Structure formats: C-alpha cells, structure tokens
Amino acid sequence: PSQSIEPRYTRYDIATKDDRELSGIITAETLDYVTLTQPGGVVEVLRRRDLEKISSSKLSLMPDGFESALPRQSMADLISYITNHH
C-alpha cells in the first residue's frame, strides 16, 4: 500500500505540545487550525499553536499485508466496487 499514495491520502504524523502523537490525513487547514482524520474515522481539530511538529510520511495508513487478509474474490470485488463508484 505504501508503493503509491495519492497526495490527498498522504499520512501525516503530528506531535502536540502536550506529548500526544497522532497519525492521519489532513482533511482541512486554516492559518490557525488543522483537521486530522485518523484511522477509524476519528476527526480531531487541532490548534496550530498547540502543535510541536507536523511531518508527512511515505507510509500508507493501510497496513502492509492487508491484501493478503482477503480472499482473492473479495479483493476482486473490492477493486471492482472502487473502480465503478469513484
């Protein structure tokens, strides 16, 4: 999954000044806030002044080996669904 990541799905790792570490996709930004959507759909709006560090990652949020967890037909069905509904 990390071989080719569309820019809008870039994973970001964020460290906050209160020692939290978060990972997800930045889904909105303003001068003062960053909206991070984390795996499982958890959305967090963070104030930029509360952030210690934001860095992009070359790793996908989709875990490695995910494709091997699905039977071949299920993977084919998933690809077909995504292709036809995108």
RAMO-V72584 format. One record per residue. RES is the residue in one small letter. PHI is phi in whole degrees, -180 to 180 (NA if undefined). Layout:
BEGIN
RES,PHI
RES,PHI
END
This chain:
BEGIN
p,NA
s,-86
q,-65
s,-144
i,-118
e,-64
p,-51
r,-70
y,-109
t,-63
r,-84
y,-120
d,-107
i,-125
a,-112
t,-99
k,-68
d,-97
d,69
r,-91
e,-122
l,-127
s,-136
g,171
i,-108
i,-77
t,-103
a,-162
e,-146
t,-132
l,-64
d,-106
y,-134
v,-128
t,-103
l,-112
t,-102
q,-98
p,-53
g,88
g,85
v,-70
v,-111
e,-131
v,-99
l,-116
r,-78
r,-58
r,-68
d,-93
l,-98
e,-88
k,-157
i,-128
s,-140
s,-84
s,-123
k,-89
l,-97
s,-75
l,-72
m,-75
p,-65
d,-62
g,86
f,-56
e,-65
s,-80
a,-80
l,-101
p,-61
r,-52
q,-67
s,-64
m,-65
a,-62
d,-64
l,-63
i,-63
s,-62
y,-62
i,-62
t,-63
n,-86
h,-119
h,-98
END
